[in-house]
Amino acid sequence: MTFDSHMHVGDFPLFNVSLDRDGLGALMQETGISQALLFSPDNELVREIAEELPGVWALYWANPNRPESYDEARAFLEHPRFRGIKFHPLLDSYHPNDPSVHPFMQLAGDRGLPVLFHTGHPIFTLPWSIEEVAANFPETKVVFGHMGHGNIVYINASIDIACRRPNVYLETSGMPMHSKIREAVERVGADRVMYGSDAPFHHPAVEQLKVRLSGLGEADVERVLSGSASALYLPQGRAA
């Protein structure tokens, strides 16, 4: 079983890629993905797909700049397919530790659900900025999406932060260095490092290969590819 913990749906003309429901289902089948975590600014679209495709779970895309977003988050998190909150401070233009983010962090923490932050780009998604909110909400599990992305300084910082913050998890999508996946597991533990593809921006087969070529033992490869995300996101080990 492979659990892809970072997938998108929608049209992205800037990147010349898109992914719809049928494309997602075909991609999962093609690349051996049995469980997928899906999100998009269009939360209704994500809900529809998660209800229709087996193995698809969802995060609510929160934008604290929208006054109605908090009430929406509360409603969506009542849905059994929604397993946490996604933040993209870069696209939506806010600081990760802005007070407007705090109610969402508390909401997720109170429900025992994780949050995922896009990381790796100035000015709003640098690892140290996200560490601030993780430190303020130590009971809320915080996933660093892309674990720093393409900059070695941000990648190293993400691993360092996860070492000192037990509520921080690392997700591998779009991070180019296979060797850093092994380092993250060795320093942080395989239970807090998880595979993601960032599809359709990256192909799941390529992102899976990075994990398999990272130099980890077979047991740790399987934990990164499926076990850690399953333990974090799935309610009581459900896989349906």
RAVEN-V522164 format. One record per run of one state. SS is the DSSP state (H for helix, E for strand, L for the rest). FROM is the first residue (numbers start at 0). LEN is the number of residues. If there is no record, write none. Layout:
ss->(SS	SS)
from->(FROM	FROM)
len->(LEN	LEN)
//
This chain:
ss->(L	E	L	E	L	E	L	H	L	E	L	H	L	E	L	H	L	E	L	H	L	H	L	E	L	H	L	E	H	L	H	L	E	L	H	L	H	E	L	E	L	H	L	H	L	H	L)
from->(0	1	8	9	12	16	19	20	31	32	39	42	52	55	62	68	76	81	87	88	92	98	110	113	118	126	136	141	145	148	151	164	167	171	177	188	189	192	194	198	199	203	212	217	233	234	237)
len->(1	7	1	3	4	3	1	11	1	7	3	10	3	7	6	8	5	6	1	4	6	12	3	5	8	10	5	4	3	3	13	3	4	6	11	1	3	2	4	1	4	9	5	16	1	3	3)
//
